[in-house]
Amino acid sequence: MSLPTHAPSKPPAEDAVSTTPTLRSAGRRARFWVLAGAGAVLVAVISTVLTVGAADGGPLAADSATPIGARALVEVLHQQGVSVTAAASLDEAGTLASAAGDPTVFFFDPDGLLSAEQLTSMAQLAPRTIVASPDFLTLQTLAPAVGFGGVSQAKVTSARCTLPAAVNAETLSPGGPTLSIPAAADGLTGCFPSGGDAYALIQTVAFDRSLTLLADGTLLNNERIIEAGNAALALNLLGAGDELIWYLPTIADVPGTGSASLGELTPGWVTPTLVLLVLVTVAAAVWRGRRFGPLVAENLPVTVRASETMEGRARLYARSNARLRALDALRVGAVQRLAGHVGLSRLAALDEVIVMVATMTDRPSADVRSVLVDAIPASDAALVALSDRLLELERATARATTPLPPGRMDS
């Protein structure tokens, strides 16, 4: 008896390597995402710090010690006996001015929060009003004849006017924006000219009220107050009276128009940070994203024999108690083979197969139908018994349909 021979197994490929990811390889793949996330967090933290710092000490804030604040000037005014009180709204500034004897109002509105009516009311609060860095609406409302003079190109700016505060200051820091006075304008005094009709400071007096326009408000901040005669000009202008109202408009001056929207309540750094994160994500997806190539036909490494497949299915059926499903699989194969034995097509109807098998084997149709269809196993033993009956029915049909050899009689 010859033993079945098996083809020698192929040696494993020399370049086959383990595909189990190591900690080092996983770290290399995740390194980009870690660095990208850390960069995004760093940008968000820096934006938050800058935003919070700006909110705590805005430009020319009286209590801000940052370079753009004005705490140094306020402290010197206090030392000279001037009472400086900060006002955060027009109503608060009006209340302070009404309670003061001879107040001076310093006004700085870089965001343009006040309307024309509010600007007119502000200019009537005190005998002396100093406006730093006036915008277009402020000029049109308080001094329509004054315009913008561009950026000063003079290297040295001397007073060249009779205004006492300017004369005492003598000079200002060169450069910066200027204001212009037309030649036909009356009642306007320009100081610190930079050529033509451009001046760094303009003052007008009407009805015993003076309005002083300082083109460049940064001359008063902590960083530039010590330059040239900036401090002398500021002290003479703002210290003309015993009480100074330091008025920087806030959102409280804006008329209410309903509840604030989500965009208005969101800090300014949120939008650029989100945009940056989206761009980083898209760039990372384009750069490092997986790209699916064409399908590759690949041979199976082993050939699985039918018996092993049958045993595997049998174990699954046994584990899930799927006796009827297992029996149905046996019955389908048996019906197809029986149809071939009795001369019918493999696609013949089940009733035709049952009738022909019953006729060939001389058995009742009900018994044949029970084996092929109706009987349901209630236990593993019943399943084995039904499978034996199926096998016996196939053998009986095969005997009945197979012709006997010549010279042999069926016993």
C-alpha positions in Angstrom: 0.0 0.0 0.0 1.5 3.2 -1.1 1.4 6.2 1.2 0.1 9.5 -0.2 2.9 11.8 -1.1 2.8 15.5 -0.4 4.5 18.2 -2.3 7.5 19.5 -0.4 6.7 22.8 1.3 8.4 25.9 -0.1 11.0 27.5 2.1 9.9 30.7 3.7 10.9 33.8 1.8 14.2 35.2 3.0 12.9 38.7 3.2 9.9 37.8 5.3 9.8 39.9 8.5 7.5 40.2 11.4 4.7 42.6 10.9 4.0 43.2 14.5 4.6 46.9 15.2 7.2 47.7 17.8 7.1 50.6 20.2 9.9 52.4 18.3 8.1 52.1 14.9 4.8 53.2 16.4 6.5 56.2 18.0 8.1 57.2 14.6 4.7 57.0 12.9 3.0 59.1 15.6 5.8 61.6 15.9 4.4 64.0 13.3 0.9 64.1 15.0 2.5 64.7 18.4 4.5 67.6 17.1 1.6 69.0 15.2 -0.7 68.8 18.3 2.0 70.4 20.5 2.5 73.2 18.0 -1.2 73.9 17.8 -1.5 74.0 21.6 1.6 76.3 21.8 -0.1 78.7 19.3 -3.3 78.7 21.3 -1.5 79.4 24.6 0.5 82.3 23.1 -2.7 83.8 21.6 -4.5 83.4 24.9 -1.6 85.1 26.8 -1.4 88.0 24.4 -5.2 88.4 24.4 -5.5 88.4 28.2 -2.5 90.7 28.4 -4.2 93.2 26.1 -7.4 92.9 27.9 -5.8 93.6 31.3 -3.7 96.6 30.1 -5.1 98.2 26.9 -3.5 101.2 25.1 -3.2 104.2 27.4 -4.9 102.4 30.3 -4.4 104.5 33.5 -3.5 101.4 35.6 -1.5 99.5 33.0 2.3 99.2 33.5 2.8 97.6 30.0 4.7 99.6 27.4 1.4 100.7 25.8 -0.2 101.7 29.1 -0.1 105.1 30.8 0.5 104.3 34.4 3.8 106.2 34.5 2.1 109.5 33.5 -0.7 108.9 35.9 1.7 108.3 38.8 3.6 111.6 38.1 0.3 113.5 37.9 -0.6 112.1 41.4 2.7 113.2 42.7 2.0 116.8 41.4 -1.3 116.8 43.3 -3.7 116.0 40.4 -6.5 113.6 41.3 -6.8 111.2 38.4 -10.1 109.1 38.2 -10.7 106.5 35.5 -14.1 106.4 33.8 -15.3 103.4 31.8 -18.5 104.9 30.4 -19.9 108.3 29.3 -22.4 108.3 32.1 -19.6 107.7 34.7 -17.5 110.4 33.2 -20.5 112.8 33.4 -21.1 112.0 37.0 -17.4 112.6 37.9 -17.4 115.9 36.0 -20.5 117.1 37.7 -19.0 116.4 41.1 -15.7 118.1 40.3 -15.0 121.8 40.6 -12.6 122.4 37.7 -12.1 119.1 35.9 -10.1 118.2 32.8 -11.2 115.3 30.6 -8.7 113.1 28.8 -10.4 111.1 26.0 -9.0 108.2 24.0 -11.3 105.9 21.9 -9.1 103.7 19.6 -12.1 101.4 18.8 -14.5 104.2 17.8 -17.2 103.1 20.2 -18.9 106.5 20.7 -21.5 107.9 18.2 -21.5 111.6 17.1 -24.1 112.5 19.7 -22.0 110.9 22.5 -18.9 112.7 21.2 -20.7 116.0 21.4 -21.8 115.3 25.0 -18.3 114.2 25.9 -16.8 117.5 24.7 -19.2 119.5 27.0 -18.3 117.7 30.2 -15.4 119.9 31.3 -13.7 123.2 30.5 -10.7 121.4 29.1 -10.8 118.3 26.9 -7.7 116.5 25.5 -8.4 114.0 22.7 -5.6 111.5 21.8 -5.5 110.0 18.3 -8.8 111.3 17.1 -10.5 109.3 14.3 -12.5 110.6 11.3 -15.8 110.7 13.2 -14.3 112.6 16.1 -12.8 115.2 13.8 -16.0 115.7 11.8 -18.0 116.0 15.0 -15.8 118.2 17.2 -13.5 120.0 14.7 -14.8 119.8 11.2 -12.1 122.1 9.8 -9.3 119.7 11.0 -8.1 116.9 8.7 -5.4 114.3 8.6 -1.9 115.5 7.7 -0.2 112.1 7.1 3.0 110.9 8.8 5.6 113.4 9.9 8.9 113.4 8.0 10.6 116.0 10.3 13.6 114.8 12.3 13.0 117.5 15.0 9.6 118.9 15.9 9.7 122.2 17.8 6.7 123.9 19.3 6.6 127.1 17.1 3.4 128.3 18.7 2.3 130.4 21.7 0.4 127.6 23.6 2.0 127.5 27.1 2.0 123.7 27.4 3.8 123.4 24.0 6.2 126.1 24.8 7.2 124.4 28.0 7.7 121.1 26.2 9.8 122.7 23.5 10.1 119.5 21.3 8.2 116.2 20.7 9.3 112.8 19.5 9.7 113.0 15.7 7.6 111.0 13.3 4.1 109.7 13.9 0.7 110.9 12.5 -0.2 114.5 12.2 -3.3 116.7 11.7 -3.8 119.4 9.2 -5.3 122.9 9.4 -6.6 124.6 6.2 -5.2 128.1 5.5 -8.6 129.8 5.8 -9.5 128.2 9.2 -9.8 130.6 12.1 -9.7 129.9 15.9 -7.3 126.9 15.5 -3.8 126.9 16.9 -1.3 124.4 15.5 1.9 123.3 17.4 4.9 121.2 16.4 4.6 121.6 12.7 6.2 119.1 10.3 6.0 120.9 7.1 3.1 122.6 5.2 -0.1 122.7 7.2 0.6 119.5 9.2 0.8 119.7 13.0 1.3 117.2 15.9 -1.1 119.2 18.2 -4.0 121.5 17.5 -6.1 123.4 20.0 -9.3 125.3 19.6 -11.1 127.5 22.2 -14.8 128.3 22.1 -17.1 129.6 24.8 -14.4 129.2 27.5 -13.9 125.6 26.6 -10.7 124.3 25.1 -10.4 121.3 22.9 -6.9 119.9 22.3 -6.3 117.3 19.6 -3.1 115.2 20.0 -2.5 113.4 16.7 -0.3 110.6 18.1 -1.6 109.2 21.4 1.4 106.9 21.7 3.5 109.9 22.9 1.8 109.4 26.3 2.4 105.7 26.9 4.9 104.3 29.3 7.4 103.5 26.5 7.6 107.0 24.9 6.6 109.4 27.7 10.3 110.0 28.6 11.3 110.9 25.0 12.0 114.6 24.1 9.4 116.9 25.7 6.6 114.3 25.7 6.3 114.3 29.5 6.4 118.1 29.8 3.6 118.5 27.3 1.5 115.8 28.9 1.9 117.2 32.4 1.1 120.7 31.4 -2.0 119.7 29.4 -3.4 117.1 31.8 -2.4 118.8 35.0 -4.0 122.2 34.2 -6.6 121.5 36.9 -6.7 119.7 40.2 -9.0 116.9 38.9 -8.5 114.8 35.8 -11.1 112.4 34.4 -9.3 109.6 32.4 -12.1 108.5 30.1 -11.5 105.4 27.8 -14.8 104.2 26.3 -15.8 100.6 26.8 -18.6 98.3 25.5 -20.8 99.9 28.1 -21.1 103.0 25.9 -22.5 101.0 23.0 -26.4 101.0 22.9 -27.8 97.6 23.6 -29.3 95.8 20.5 -30.4 92.6 22.1 -28.5 89.6 23.5 -24.9 89.1 22.2 -24.3 86.5 19.6 -21.9 83.6 20.0 -19.4 85.3 17.7 -19.5 88.5 19.9 -18.9 86.5 23.1 -16.1 84.4 21.6 -12.5 85.7 22.3 -10.7 87.0 19.2 -8.0 84.3 19.3 -10.5 81.4 18.8 -11.1 81.9 15.1 -7.5 82.1 14.0 -6.6 79.2 16.2 -9.4 77.0 14.7 -8.4 78.0 11.2 -4.8 77.1 11.9 -5.8 73.7 13.3 -8.0 73.0 10.2 -5.1 73.9 7.9 -2.7 71.7 9.9 -5.1 68.8 9.8 -5.7 69.1 6.0 -1.9 69.4 5.3 -1.2 66.4 7.5 -3.9 64.4 5.8 -2.5 65.2 2.4 1.1 64.6 3.4 0.8 61.5 5.6 -2.6 60.0 4.6 -2.7 56.4 3.4 -3.4 56.0 -0.4 -5.0 52.8 -1.6 -3.2 51.3 -4.7 -4.5 48.7 -7.2 -5.7 45.4 -5.9 -3.0 42.7 -5.8 -3.8 39.0 -6.5 -2.2 36.9 -3.8 -2.0 33.1 -3.5 -3.1 31.5 -0.3 -0.1 30.2 1.7 -1.7 26.7 2.3 -4.4 24.5 0.7 -7.2 23.5 3.1 -8.6 20.0 2.6 -12.4 19.6 2.4 -12.4 17.3 5.4 -10.8 20.0 7.6 -13.4 22.5 6.4 -16.2 20.0 7.2 -14.8 19.4 10.7 -14.4 23.1 11.3 -18.0 23.7 10.3 -19.2 20.8 12.4 -17.4 22.2 15.5 -19.1 25.6 14.9 -22.5 24.0 14.5 -21.9 21.9 17.7 -20.8 25.0 19.7 -23.9 26.9 18.7 -26.3 23.9 19.0 -27.3 24.5 15.3 -28.4 20.8 14.8 -31.1 21.6 12.2 -28.7 23.8 10.2 -26.1 21.0 10.1 -28.8 18.5 9.1 -30.1 20.8 6.4 -26.6 20.9 4.9 -26.5 17.1 4.8 -30.1 16.9 3.4 -29.3 19.4 0.5 -26.4 17.3 -0.6 -28.4 14.1 -0.2 -31.3 15.3 -2.3 -29.1 16.4 -5.1 -27.4 13.0 -5.2 -30.7 11.1 -4.9 -32.0 13.1 -7.9 -29.0 11.9 -9.9 -29.6 8.3 -8.9 -33.3 8.3 -10.0 -32.6 10.0 -13.3 -33.8 13.5 -12.4 -32.1 16.8 -12.8 -30.2 18.3 -9.8 -32.6 21.2 -10.0 -35.7 19.0 -9.9 -38.5 19.8 -7.4 -38.2 18.1 -4.0 -41.6 16.4 -4.3 -40.6 14.8 -7.6 -37.4 13.4 -5.9 -39.4 12.1 -2.9 -41.9 10.3 -5.2 -39.2 8.7 -7.4 -37.1 7.6 -4.4 -40.1 6.1 -2.7 -41.1 4.2 -5.9 -37.6 2.9 -6.5 -37.0 1.8 -2.9 -40.6 0.6 -2.4 -40.9 2.8 0.7 -43.8 5.0 1.9 -43.5 8.6 0.6 -44.1 9.8 4.2 -41.0 8.0 5.5 -38.9 9.4 2.7 -40.2 12.9 3.3 -39.5 12.5 7.1 -35.9 11.7 6.4 -35.4 14.4 3.8 -37.5 17.2 5.2 -39.8 16.8 8.2 -37.8 15.1 11.0 -36.2 17.6 13.4 -33.3 16.4 15.7 -33.8 17.3 19.4 -30.4 16.1 20.5 -27.0 15.2 19.2 -28.0 11.5 19.2 -31.1 12.2 17.1 -28.9 14.2 14.6 -26.5 11.3 14.3 -29.5 8.9 13.8 -31.0 11.1 11.1 -27.6 11.3 9.3 -27.4 7.5 9.4 -30.9 7.3 7.9 -29.9 9.7 5.1 -26.9 7.5 4.4 -29.0 4.4 4.4 -31.6 5.9 2.1 -28.9 6.9 -0.4 -27.4 3.4 -0.4 -30.8 1.8 -0.9 -31.6 4.1 -3.8 -28.2 3.4 -5.3 -28.8 -0.4 -5.1 -32.3 0.0 -6.6 -31.1 2.0 -9.5 -27.9 0.2 -10.3 -28.4 -2.7 -12.8 -27.0 -6.2 -11.8 -24.1 -7.7 -13.7 -25.0 -10.3 -16.3 -25.6 -13.8 -14.9 -26.2 -12.5 -11.4 -29.6 -12.5 -9.7 -30.7 -10.4 -6.8 -31.2 -12.6 -3.8 
